[in-house]
Amino acid sequence: MAELTNELLVQALQEKFGDQLFDMHEPYGLVTVTTTRENIIPMLQALYDDAFLQFQFLTTLCGIHYPDNKGQELGVIYHLHSLVHNVRLRIKIFFSEDDAVVPTATNLYATANWMERETFDFYGIRFEGHPNLIRILNVEEMEAFPMRKEFPLEDQTREDKINTFFGR
């Protein structure tokens, strides 16, 4: 079996998915691509089923929040791993806060179950078709999504802080 290099991976991605991919780059040696939520599940399925690539392990699935990116404030990042080749691939999708719905990957990767629940719990991203999309770490009654950047990092009303200790 031939060795899978980043160059071969990029070439295979371009051949398989072409214009479905954009913003392809390689930070720190990790091939990273962006696609749309409409393409994510067919893309994951094709990468899983490919006899050579064999991206059959979902290492991480997590949410991200960029409140200044109008129309693409929220996103999901998928880290795939081809254990046969020991090569990783990162795929990103972005969408509006007002339409934070993504198809579930639980039908393909069992590990997506917990990760999608955690992403829902902390970012409010709904995974359509998920078998049990309820909060996993926070209480059900909680209305906020604590990992969104909607709150200041520090409590501005505190009087016990001495700014010199914080480099100010």
ABEGO torsion letter per residue (X at the ends): XBBBBAAAAAAAAAAAAEAABBGBBBBGGBBBBBBBAAAAAAAAAAAAABAAAGBABBABBBBBBBAABBGAABBBBBBBBBAAAGBBBBBBBBBBAABBBBBBAAAABAAAAAAAAAAAAAAGBBBBGBABBBBAABBAABABBAABBABBABBAABAABBAAAAGX
